[in-house]
Structures are given as structure tokens and as C-alpha cells.
């Protein structure tokens, strides 16, 4: 996604906006700029920003300082991963990488929902 398309998507009327891009593309900075804008708007809502890293939390905190509305910025502490079956996570490199990313995001709690009939070969049960 280009910077212009991310900027437009974040400010659209869409109920959900997902921005996916490799590291270093500016996702955190675009989101932080938007959070600073919406934090200044009076309203009954309170923005919740979830990030995967403490570094991103710092960027969001810096860009939302001085806002009248309170902005809640947190890292993701818990992950529930389902289904952990052979179809979702087969013994292939792409599935192994995806599983690693999912497992490494939990900071304090991780729950796996594993199929008894067809568990992923990547999980020794």
C-alpha cells in the first residue's frame, strides 16, 4: 500500500481498516499520525491502539501527547491460535513461519486449540 492509500483508508468510513506491509514501510508512523488526529477530536469514544512491540507503543505515545481525549495504547499480551490442525499448519516452510509469528506475539499468555483427529505435524503433542 502506498502512503497516500494508507492515509485515505485510515480516514475512510470503513468499519475496519487493515494495513499489511513489510517492516520499515511506515505503518506505525501513519497510524500514530492518525491517532494523534483522532485523539484531538471531542467525542464519546476512546481510541484503543494495539501494537506488537513496545517501540511502536513509544511512537504512538509520542505522537498523541497533548490530546484532549484519552488514547489507550497497549501491546498484545495474549494470543489464542486456532485451529492448529494439519490443514492450517502443514509441515511446510510457509506454515512453519506463520506459526512462529503467531506464537511469538504472545507476551504473557498463549492458548492453542489443537485438533485431536488431525493435529498439525508442527506441534508435538
N, C-alpha and C positions, 0 to 999 in steps of 0.2 A: 504494500500500500504506500502511496506517496504521502508526503506531509500534508498536502492540500486535501487529499481524500480522507485522511485520519481526522484532520481539523473539522471537515464538513460532517463526517459521521458522528463525532462526539457531540456536535451541536445540533444534530438532527432530532426529529421527533420519534425516532425508533425506540421501542421499549428496551432493547438490548443491543449493545454495540460490542463486538469482539474484535480486538486488534491483535493480529498474529504477525510476527515478523522476527527475524533473527536478532540476536543481541547487538546492541550498538546502533540500531536504526532510529532511536529517538522515541520509542513508545512511552517510556517513563516520563520524559520531559513534556511530550504532548499531553499526556494525561494529567500531569502536575499543573501545567498551564490552565487546562480546563477546570481542574479542581479549584484553583485559585479564583477563577471567574465565578463559578457557581457558589463558592463559599461566601462571596460578597453579596449575593442576591438574597434579599429577605424572603423568607418562606417558612413553611412549617416543616419541610423536610430537612433531614440531616444527612449529608453525603457520607457513605461508608466506602473507603478505598481499601481493597485487599491487594497486597503485593506478595511476591515470593521472597523478597530479600529485604534486609534491614537498610541496605544502601538506597533502595527505592523509597522506603519509608522516609529516609532523611531528605531526599529530593522533594517528595510531596510535602513534608513538614515545612521545609524552607520556602516553597512556593505558595503555601497557604497561610503564612504568618500574617497577622493583622486583619484577617477576615472577621466580619461581624458574626457570621454563622459559624457554628462549630463543625469542624470536619474531623471525622473519626478515621484514623489511619492505622492499619494493623497488618501484620504478616499472617499468612495462613498457618495455623497451628496444627490442624488435624486434617487428615485425608481419609476418605472411605473409597476404596478401589473395588469396583465390581463391574462385570463379573470377571473373575480371574480363572477363566476356563481356557481350554486348548484352542478354541476358535479365536478368542480375543487376543491371547498371548501365546501364539505357537512358538516353537523353537526356531526362531528366525532372528537375524540381527536387528531388523526394524522393531520387532516386538520386544526384544531384549532392551533396546534403547528406550522405547516408550515406557516399559515397566520401570526401568531405572529412574527416569524423570519423575514418574508418578510416586514412586517410593521415596525419593529423596526430597520431595516437597513437604512432607510432614515434619513438623518441628517437635511436637510433643506427643502426638497420638496417631497411630496408623491402624486402620481396620481393613482387612481383606475379606471379600466374600468369594469363597472358593467353591467350585462345583465338586461334589462328591463323585459324580459319574464321569466327568471329563475335565479334571484339573489341568491347569497349564503345566506343561513339562518344565517350565522355568521355575516352578515352585516345588521344592521337595517337601512333601507332606508325610 
